[in-house]
Amino acid sequence: MKDKTLGHLYKDGQTIIKQGSSGNCLYVIQEGKVEVIKEFGEKEIKVAELGETEFFGEMGLFEKDVRSCTVKALGDTKVMTIVKRNFYQSIHKDSTLAYRLLEKMSNRLREVNKKIKD
């Protein structure tokens, strides 16, 4: 892991967010990979694998609901947390951030719908 100042280091298999927990922040992967898991009781379905510069937990910025999936580190992974207030300030400075976030969320929804259909 290169930069020791920002972000939090998670070890292989460590849970970063847990399905059903509350949250109000977005996570950006600085180094490493994560797996996104949907839990159905004892059954787990891997819905995505994300790598450096990708983000997760974005729904927590917009709605006061619980996390829809569990996210775990795949190997050593460094993740930076962006809280709602800082995110809104960033969007105010650069409105294209909001567009890129919505575009990514839309793509993810299409991917999940395709997986369910198949």
CYANA upper distance limits for C-alpha pairs under 8 A (distance plus 0.5 A):
  1 MET  CA     31 GLU  CA      7.57
  1 MET  CA     78 LYS  CA      7.90
  6 LEU  CA     80 MET  CA      7.22
  7 GLY  CA     30 GLN  CA      8.01
  7 GLY  CA     78 LYS  CA      6.44
  7 GLY  CA     79 VAL  CA      5.51
  7 GLY  CA     80 MET  CA      4.53
  7 GLY  CA     81 THR  CA      7.38
  8 HIS  CA     78 LYS  CA      5.90
  8 HIS  CA     79 VAL  CA      5.77
  8 HIS  CA     80 MET  CA      6.72
  9 LEU  CA     76 ASP  CA      7.39
  9 LEU  CA     77 THR  CA      6.19
  9 LEU  CA     78 LYS  CA      4.91
  9 LEU  CA     79 VAL  CA      7.00
 10 TYR  CA     14 GLN  CA      6.52
 10 TYR  CA     15 THR  CA      8.46
 10 TYR  CA     16 ILE  CA      7.89
 10 TYR  CA     73 ALA  CA      6.72
 10 TYR  CA     76 ASP  CA      6.27
 10 TYR  CA     77 THR  CA      5.69
 10 TYR  CA     78 LYS  CA      6.67
 10 TYR  CA     79 VAL  CA      8.17
 11 LYS  CA     73 ALA  CA      6.88
 11 LYS  CA     74 LEU  CA      8.24
 11 LYS  CA     75 GLY  CA      6.55
 11 LYS  CA     76 ASP  CA      5.12
 11 LYS  CA     77 THR  CA      6.97
 12 ASP  CA     72 LYS  CA      8.26
 12 ASP  CA     73 ALA  CA      5.69
 12 ASP  CA     74 LEU  CA      5.53
 12 ASP  CA     75 GLY  CA      4.42
 12 ASP  CA     76 ASP  CA      5.83
 12 ASP  CA     77 THR  CA      7.98
 13 GLY  CA     72 LYS  CA      6.06
 13 GLY  CA     73 ALA  CA      5.62
 13 GLY  CA     74 LEU  CA      6.45
 13 GLY  CA     75 GLY  CA      7.52
 14 GLN  CA     72 LYS  CA      5.94
 14 GLN  CA     73 ALA  CA      6.00
 15 THR  CA     70 THR  CA      7.73
 15 THR  CA     71 VAL  CA      6.46
 15 THR  CA     72 LYS  CA      4.86
 15 THR  CA     73 ALA  CA      7.06
 16 ILE  CA     70 THR  CA      8.07
 16 ILE  CA     71 VAL  CA      6.02
 16 ILE  CA     72 LYS  CA      5.98
 16 ILE  CA     73 ALA  CA      7.47
 17 ILE  CA     21 SER  CA      7.94
 17 ILE  CA     67 ARG  CA      8.09
 17 ILE  CA     69 CYS  CA      8.26
 17 ILE  CA     70 THR  CA      5.95
 17 ILE  CA     71 VAL  CA      5.76
 17 ILE  CA     72 LYS  CA      7.77
 18 LYS  CA     67 ARG  CA      7.31
 18 LYS  CA     69 CYS  CA      7.08
 18 LYS  CA     70 THR  CA      4.85
 18 LYS  CA     71 VAL  CA      7.07
 19 GLN  CA     38 LYS  CA      8.01
 19 GLN  CA     39 GLU  CA      7.82
 19 GLN  CA     66 VAL  CA      7.70
 19 GLN  CA     67 ARG  CA      5.41
 19 GLN  CA     68 SER  CA      5.80
 19 GLN  CA     69 CYS  CA      4.85
 19 GLN  CA     70 THR  CA      5.00
 19 GLN  CA     71 VAL  CA      8.50
 20 GLY  CA     66 VAL  CA      5.45
 20 GLY  CA     67 ARG  CA      5.56
 20 GLY  CA     68 SER  CA      6.93
 20 GLY  CA     69 CYS  CA      7.99
 21 SER  CA     66 VAL  CA      5.67
 21 SER  CA     67 ARG  CA      5.95
 22 SER  CA     60 GLY  CA      8.32
 22 SER  CA     64 LYS  CA      8.20
 22 SER  CA     65 ASP  CA      6.89
 22 SER  CA     66 VAL  CA      4.92
 22 SER  CA     67 ARG  CA      6.42
 23 GLY  CA     57 GLY  CA      8.42
 23 GLY  CA     60 GLY  CA      5.82
 23 GLY  CA     64 LYS  CA      8.28
 23 GLY  CA     65 ASP  CA      8.18
 23 GLY  CA     66 VAL  CA      7.15
 23 GLY  CA     67 ARG  CA      7.17
 24 ASN  CA     60 GLY  CA      4.90
 24 ASN  CA     61 LEU  CA      5.69
 24 ASN  CA     62 PHE  CA      8.45
 24 ASN  CA     64 LYS  CA      8.03
 24 ASN  CA     83 VAL  CA      6.99
 24 ASN  CA     84 LYS  CA      6.69
 25 CYS  CA     57 GLY  CA      7.05
 25 CYS  CA     58 GLU  CA      7.29
 25 CYS  CA     60 GLY  CA      6.07
 25 CYS  CA     61 LEU  CA      6.06
 25 CYS  CA     81 THR  CA      7.06
 25 CYS  CA     82 ILE  CA      6.04
 25 CYS  CA     83 VAL  CA      4.89
 25 CYS  CA     84 LYS  CA      6.08
 26 LEU  CA     55 PHE  CA      7.49
 26 LEU  CA     56 PHE  CA      6.56
 26 LEU  CA     57 GLY  CA      5.30
 26 LEU  CA     58 GLU  CA      5.34
 26 LEU  CA     59 MET  CA      8.38
 26 LEU  CA     60 GLY  CA      7.35
 26 LEU  CA     61 LEU  CA      7.19
 26 LEU  CA     81 THR  CA      6.37
 26 LEU  CA     82 ILE  CA      5.62
 26 LEU  CA     83 VAL  CA      6.92
 26 LEU  CA     84 LYS  CA      8.11
 27 TYR  CA     55 PHE  CA      5.90
 27 TYR  CA     56 PHE  CA      5.84
 27 TYR  CA     57 GLY  CA      6.48
 27 TYR  CA     58 GLU  CA      7.97
 27 TYR  CA     79 VAL  CA      6.85
 27 TYR  CA     80 MET  CA      6.14
 27 TYR  CA     81 THR  CA      5.14
 27 TYR  CA     82 ILE  CA      6.61
 28 VAL  CA     52 GLU  CA      8.38
 28 VAL  CA     53 THR  CA      6.69
 28 VAL  CA     54 GLU  CA      6.39
 28 VAL  CA     55 PHE  CA      4.83
 28 VAL  CA     56 PHE  CA      7.21
 28 VAL  CA     79 VAL  CA      6.09
 28 VAL  CA     80 MET  CA      5.69
 28 VAL  CA     81 THR  CA      6.98
 28 VAL  CA     82 ILE  CA      8.16
 29 ILE  CA     33 LYS  CA      7.73
 29 ILE  CA     51 GLY  CA      6.93
 29 ILE  CA     52 GLU  CA      5.47
 29 ILE  CA     53 THR  CA      5.80
 29 ILE  CA     54 GLU  CA      6.18
 29 ILE  CA     55 PHE  CA      6.55
 29 ILE  CA     77 THR  CA      7.90
 29 ILE  CA     78 LYS  CA      6.65
 29 ILE  CA     79 VAL  CA      5.06
 29 ILE  CA     80 MET  CA      6.96
 30 GLN  CA     52 GLU  CA      5.79
 30 GLN  CA     53 THR  CA      6.33
 30 GLN  CA     77 THR  CA      8.12
 30 GLN  CA     78 LYS  CA      5.88
 30 GLN  CA     79 VAL  CA      5.91
 30 GLN  CA     80 MET  CA      7.20
 31 GLU  CA     51 GLY  CA      7.85
 31 GLU  CA     52 GLU  CA      5.68
 31 GLU  CA     53 THR  CA      8.32
 31 GLU  CA     77 THR  CA      5.98
 31 GLU  CA     78 LYS  CA      5.49
 31 GLU  CA     79 VAL  CA      7.58
 32 GLY  CA     51 GLY  CA      6.46
 32 GLY  CA     52 GLU  CA      6.48
 32 GLY  CA     73 ALA  CA      8.38
 32 GLY  CA     74 LEU  CA      7.65
 32 GLY  CA     75 GLY  CA      7.31
 32 GLY  CA     76 ASP  CA      6.69
 32 GLY  CA     77 THR  CA      4.84
 32 GLY  CA     78 LYS  CA      6.93
 33 LYS  CA     49 GLU  CA      7.48
 33 LYS  CA     50 LEU  CA      6.05
 33 LYS  CA     51 GLY  CA      4.85
 33 LYS  CA     52 GLU  CA      7.11
 33 LYS  CA     73 ALA  CA      6.70
 33 LYS  CA     74 LEU  CA      5.77
 33 LYS  CA     75 GLY  CA      7.51
 33 LYS  CA     76 ASP  CA      8.42
 33 LYS  CA     77 THR  CA      6.51
 34 VAL  CA     49 GLU  CA      6.22
 34 VAL  CA     50 LEU  CA      5.85
 34 VAL  CA     51 GLY  CA      7.05
 34 VAL  CA     71 VAL  CA      6.98
 34 VAL  CA     72 LYS  CA      5.95
 34 VAL  CA     73 ALA  CA      4.94
 34 VAL  CA     74 LEU  CA      5.52
 34 VAL  CA     77 THR  CA      7.89
 35 GLU  CA     46 LYS  CA      7.33
 35 GLU  CA     47 VAL  CA      8.24
 35 GLU  CA     48 ALA  CA      6.34
 35 GLU  CA     49 GLU  CA      4.96
 35 GLU  CA     50 LEU  CA      6.88
 35 GLU  CA     71 VAL  CA      6.15
 35 GLU  CA     72 LYS  CA      5.94
 35 GLU  CA     73 ALA  CA      7.00
 35 GLU  CA     74 LEU  CA      7.06
 36 VAL  CA     46 LYS  CA      6.36
 36 VAL  CA     47 VAL  CA      6.16
 36 VAL  CA     48 ALA  CA      5.55
 36 VAL  CA     49 GLU  CA      6.62
 36 VAL  CA     50 LEU  CA      8.28
 36 VAL  CA     69 CYS  CA      6.94
 36 VAL  CA     70 THR  CA      6.38
 36 VAL  CA     71 VAL  CA      5.09
 36 VAL  CA     72 LYS  CA      7.25
 37 ILE  CA     44 GLU  CA      6.77
 37 ILE  CA     45 ILE  CA      6.00
 37 ILE  CA     46 LYS  CA      4.94
 37 ILE  CA     47 VAL  CA      6.18
 37 ILE  CA     48 ALA  CA      7.77
 37 ILE  CA     69 CYS  CA      6.05
 37 ILE  CA     70 THR  CA      5.59
 37 ILE  CA     71 VAL  CA      6.62
 37 ILE  CA     72 LYS  CA      8.46
 38 LYS  CA     44 GLU  CA      6.24
 38 LYS  CA     45 ILE  CA      5.73
 38 LYS  CA     46 LYS  CA      6.89
 38 LYS  CA     47 VAL  CA      7.18
 38 LYS  CA     68 SER  CA      7.80
 38 LYS  CA     69 CYS  CA      5.38
 38 LYS  CA     70 THR  CA      6.86
 39 GLU  CA     43 LYS  CA      6.39
 39 GLU  CA     44 GLU  CA      5.04
 39 GLU  CA     45 ILE  CA      6.94
 39 GLU  CA     69 CYS  CA      7.44
 39 GLU  CA     70 THR  CA      7.93
 40 PHE  CA     44 GLU  CA      6.60
 40 PHE  CA     45 ILE  CA      8.49
 47 VAL  CA    112 VAL  CA      7.64
 50 LEU  CA     54 GLU  CA      6.66
 50 LEU  CA     55 PHE  CA      8.13
 57 GLY  CA     61 LEU  CA      8.29
 57 GLY  CA     67 ARG  CA      7.89
 58 GLU  CA     62 PHE  CA      8.00
 59 MET  CA     63 GLU  CA      6.75
 59 MET  CA     67 ARG  CA      8.38
 60 GLY  CA     64 LYS  CA      7.21
 60 GLY  CA     65 ASP  CA      7.62
 60 GLY  CA     66 VAL  CA      8.23
 60 GLY  CA     67 ARG  CA      7.67
 61 LEU  CA     83 VAL  CA      8.19
 61 LEU  CA     84 LYS  CA      5.94
 73 ALA  CA     77 THR  CA      6.35
 82 ILE  CA     86 ASN  CA      6.97
 82 ILE  CA     87 PHE  CA      6.89
 83 VAL  CA     87 PHE  CA      6.74
 84 LYS  CA     88 TYR  CA      6.70
 85 ARG  CA     89 GLN  CA      6.84
 86 ASN  CA     90 SER  CA      6.73
 87 PHE  CA     91 ILE  CA      6.80
 88 TYR  CA     92 HIS  CA      6.68
 89 GLN  CA     93 LYS  CA      7.00
 90 SER  CA     94 ASP  CA      6.64
 90 SER  CA     95 SER  CA      8.46
 90 SER  CA     97 LEU  CA      8.17
 91 ILE  CA     95 SER  CA      5.34
 91 ILE  CA     96 THR  CA      7.85
 91 ILE  CA     97 LEU  CA      6.28
 91 ILE  CA     98 ALA  CA      6.65
 95 SER  CA     99 TYR  CA      7.59
 96 THR  CA    100 ARG  CA      6.71
 97 LEU  CA    101 LEU  CA      6.65
 98 ALA  CA    102 LEU  CA      6.69
 99 TYR  CA    103 GLU  CA      6.56
100 ARG  CA    104 LYS  CA      6.70
101 LEU  CA    105 MET  CA      6.67
102 LEU  CA    106 SER  CA      6.55
103 GLU  CA    107 ASN  CA      6.78
104 LYS  CA    108 ARG  CA      6.70
105 MET  CA    109 LEU  CA      6.74
106 SER  CA    110 ARG  CA      6.85
107 ASN  CA    111 GLU  CA      6.75
108 ARG  CA    112 VAL  CA      6.69
109 LEU  CA    113 ASN  CA      6.62
110 ARG  CA    114 LYS  CA      6.62
111 GLU  CA    115 LYS  CA      6.76
112 VAL  CA    116 ILE  CA      6.71
113 ASN  CA    117 LYS  CA      6.63
114 LYS  CA    118 ASP  CA      6.66
